[in-house]
Amino acid sequence: MPLAAISYDIRPGHDREIGEIFAAFRRVDESEVPGAPGTRLLSTTLFQRGTVMVRVIEYEGDLEAIARHIAQQPGVREVERRLAPYLSAPRDTGTVDGFVETFRRSLLPVISRLSTQD
């Protein structure tokens, strides 16, 4: 399955607050992306240390459709709103288009992926 990683630049000293934000996270309403056959969100995982947080997304299908789907989810919108004070640089995630552009800019390039499936 494809993976995508998105970075967040976090202000130092807010690990507890960020943990609390994600402890209350509401999953997406639907893993299947409407209007994008064969596209679905399989899982997300968060990693944080110090000033870096990375969200890893496992998905099938079209990554841009995944980003648009995620952007419309109430739980994601709430997390983005609550995270804003702890970010070292503002993220334009208040609209679907702003979220998708921020998603695109925040993607980490894949350097290597090794799998026992190959």
N, C-alpha and C positions, 0 to 999 in steps of 0.2 A: 504494500500500500504506500502511496506517496505521503511524504511528510513535508510540512512547511514550518519554519520557525520565525517568530516575530519578536523583535527586541523592544524593550521598554527601558528608558533611562530614568532611574528612580533617584530621588534625593536621598542622601544617606540618613540613617537613623530612624527609618520608618517601617522596619520589618514587621513589627507587631500590628500596626495599623493595616498594612497591606494584607497580612494574614487574615485579619478580621474581615476585610472586604471580600476576599475570596471564600472564606468560610460560609458566607451567606449567599454565594453565587447560585443563580437559578440557571439550570441547563437550558439549551435551546429547545423550543417547543417541538420541533420536528427535525430529525436528522436528515431526512430526504429533502433536497432542495426543490421547491416547486418550480416548474418550468424548465428544469435542467435535468433531463433524463440521465440516469446513471451517476448522478452527483449526490454525494451524501457525506455528512460529517460523521466520522467514526469515533474520534476521541480528541480531547485536548488535555495537555499536561503543562503545568507551570513550574518553572525553576527560578529561584531567586537567591542571589548572594550579593550583599552590599548594594551597589548602585545599579546592578544589572538584573533585569527580569526577562525571561524568555518564555514565550508560550509556544508549545509544539502542537501542531494540528495534524492529525492523521485523517486522511480523506480519500474519497474516490471521485473522479470526474474533474470538473472545471474549477480551478482554484478561485478565479474571479467570481464565479457564481457562489462559491462558498463564502467569500468575503461579503458579498451583497446580502446573503442570507443571514450571516452572523450580525451584520450591521443593523438589521431590523429586529433583532431579538431584544425583548425588554430587559432580560438579565444582563446582557452584554452592555446595553446602553446605560444601565444603572452602575455597573462596574466602571465603565469609562468615566462617568460623571464623578463617582466617588474617588477614583484614582487621581483625578486631575490635580488636586493640591499636592500630591506626593511626587509628581513628575518633574524632572529637571528641565524639560522643554515641553511646551504645550503641544497637544495633539488635537487636530481638527476632526473630531469624531461625532459631532453633533448632527450631521446629516449623513445619509447613506453614501453620497459621493465623497464627502470629506473622509468618512471612515475608510472607504475602499482605497482612496489615495494614500491615507496614512498607513493602511495595511501594506500597500505596495512598497512604500518607502521604508517600512520597518522590517521587511522580509530579509532574513539572513541568507546569503548565498550558500548553496550546498557545496561543500568542498569535497566530501567523500561520503559514500554510503555503501557499506558492505553488508551483504545478506547471505544467509545460508540457503536462500531460495533460488539463487542464481546458478 
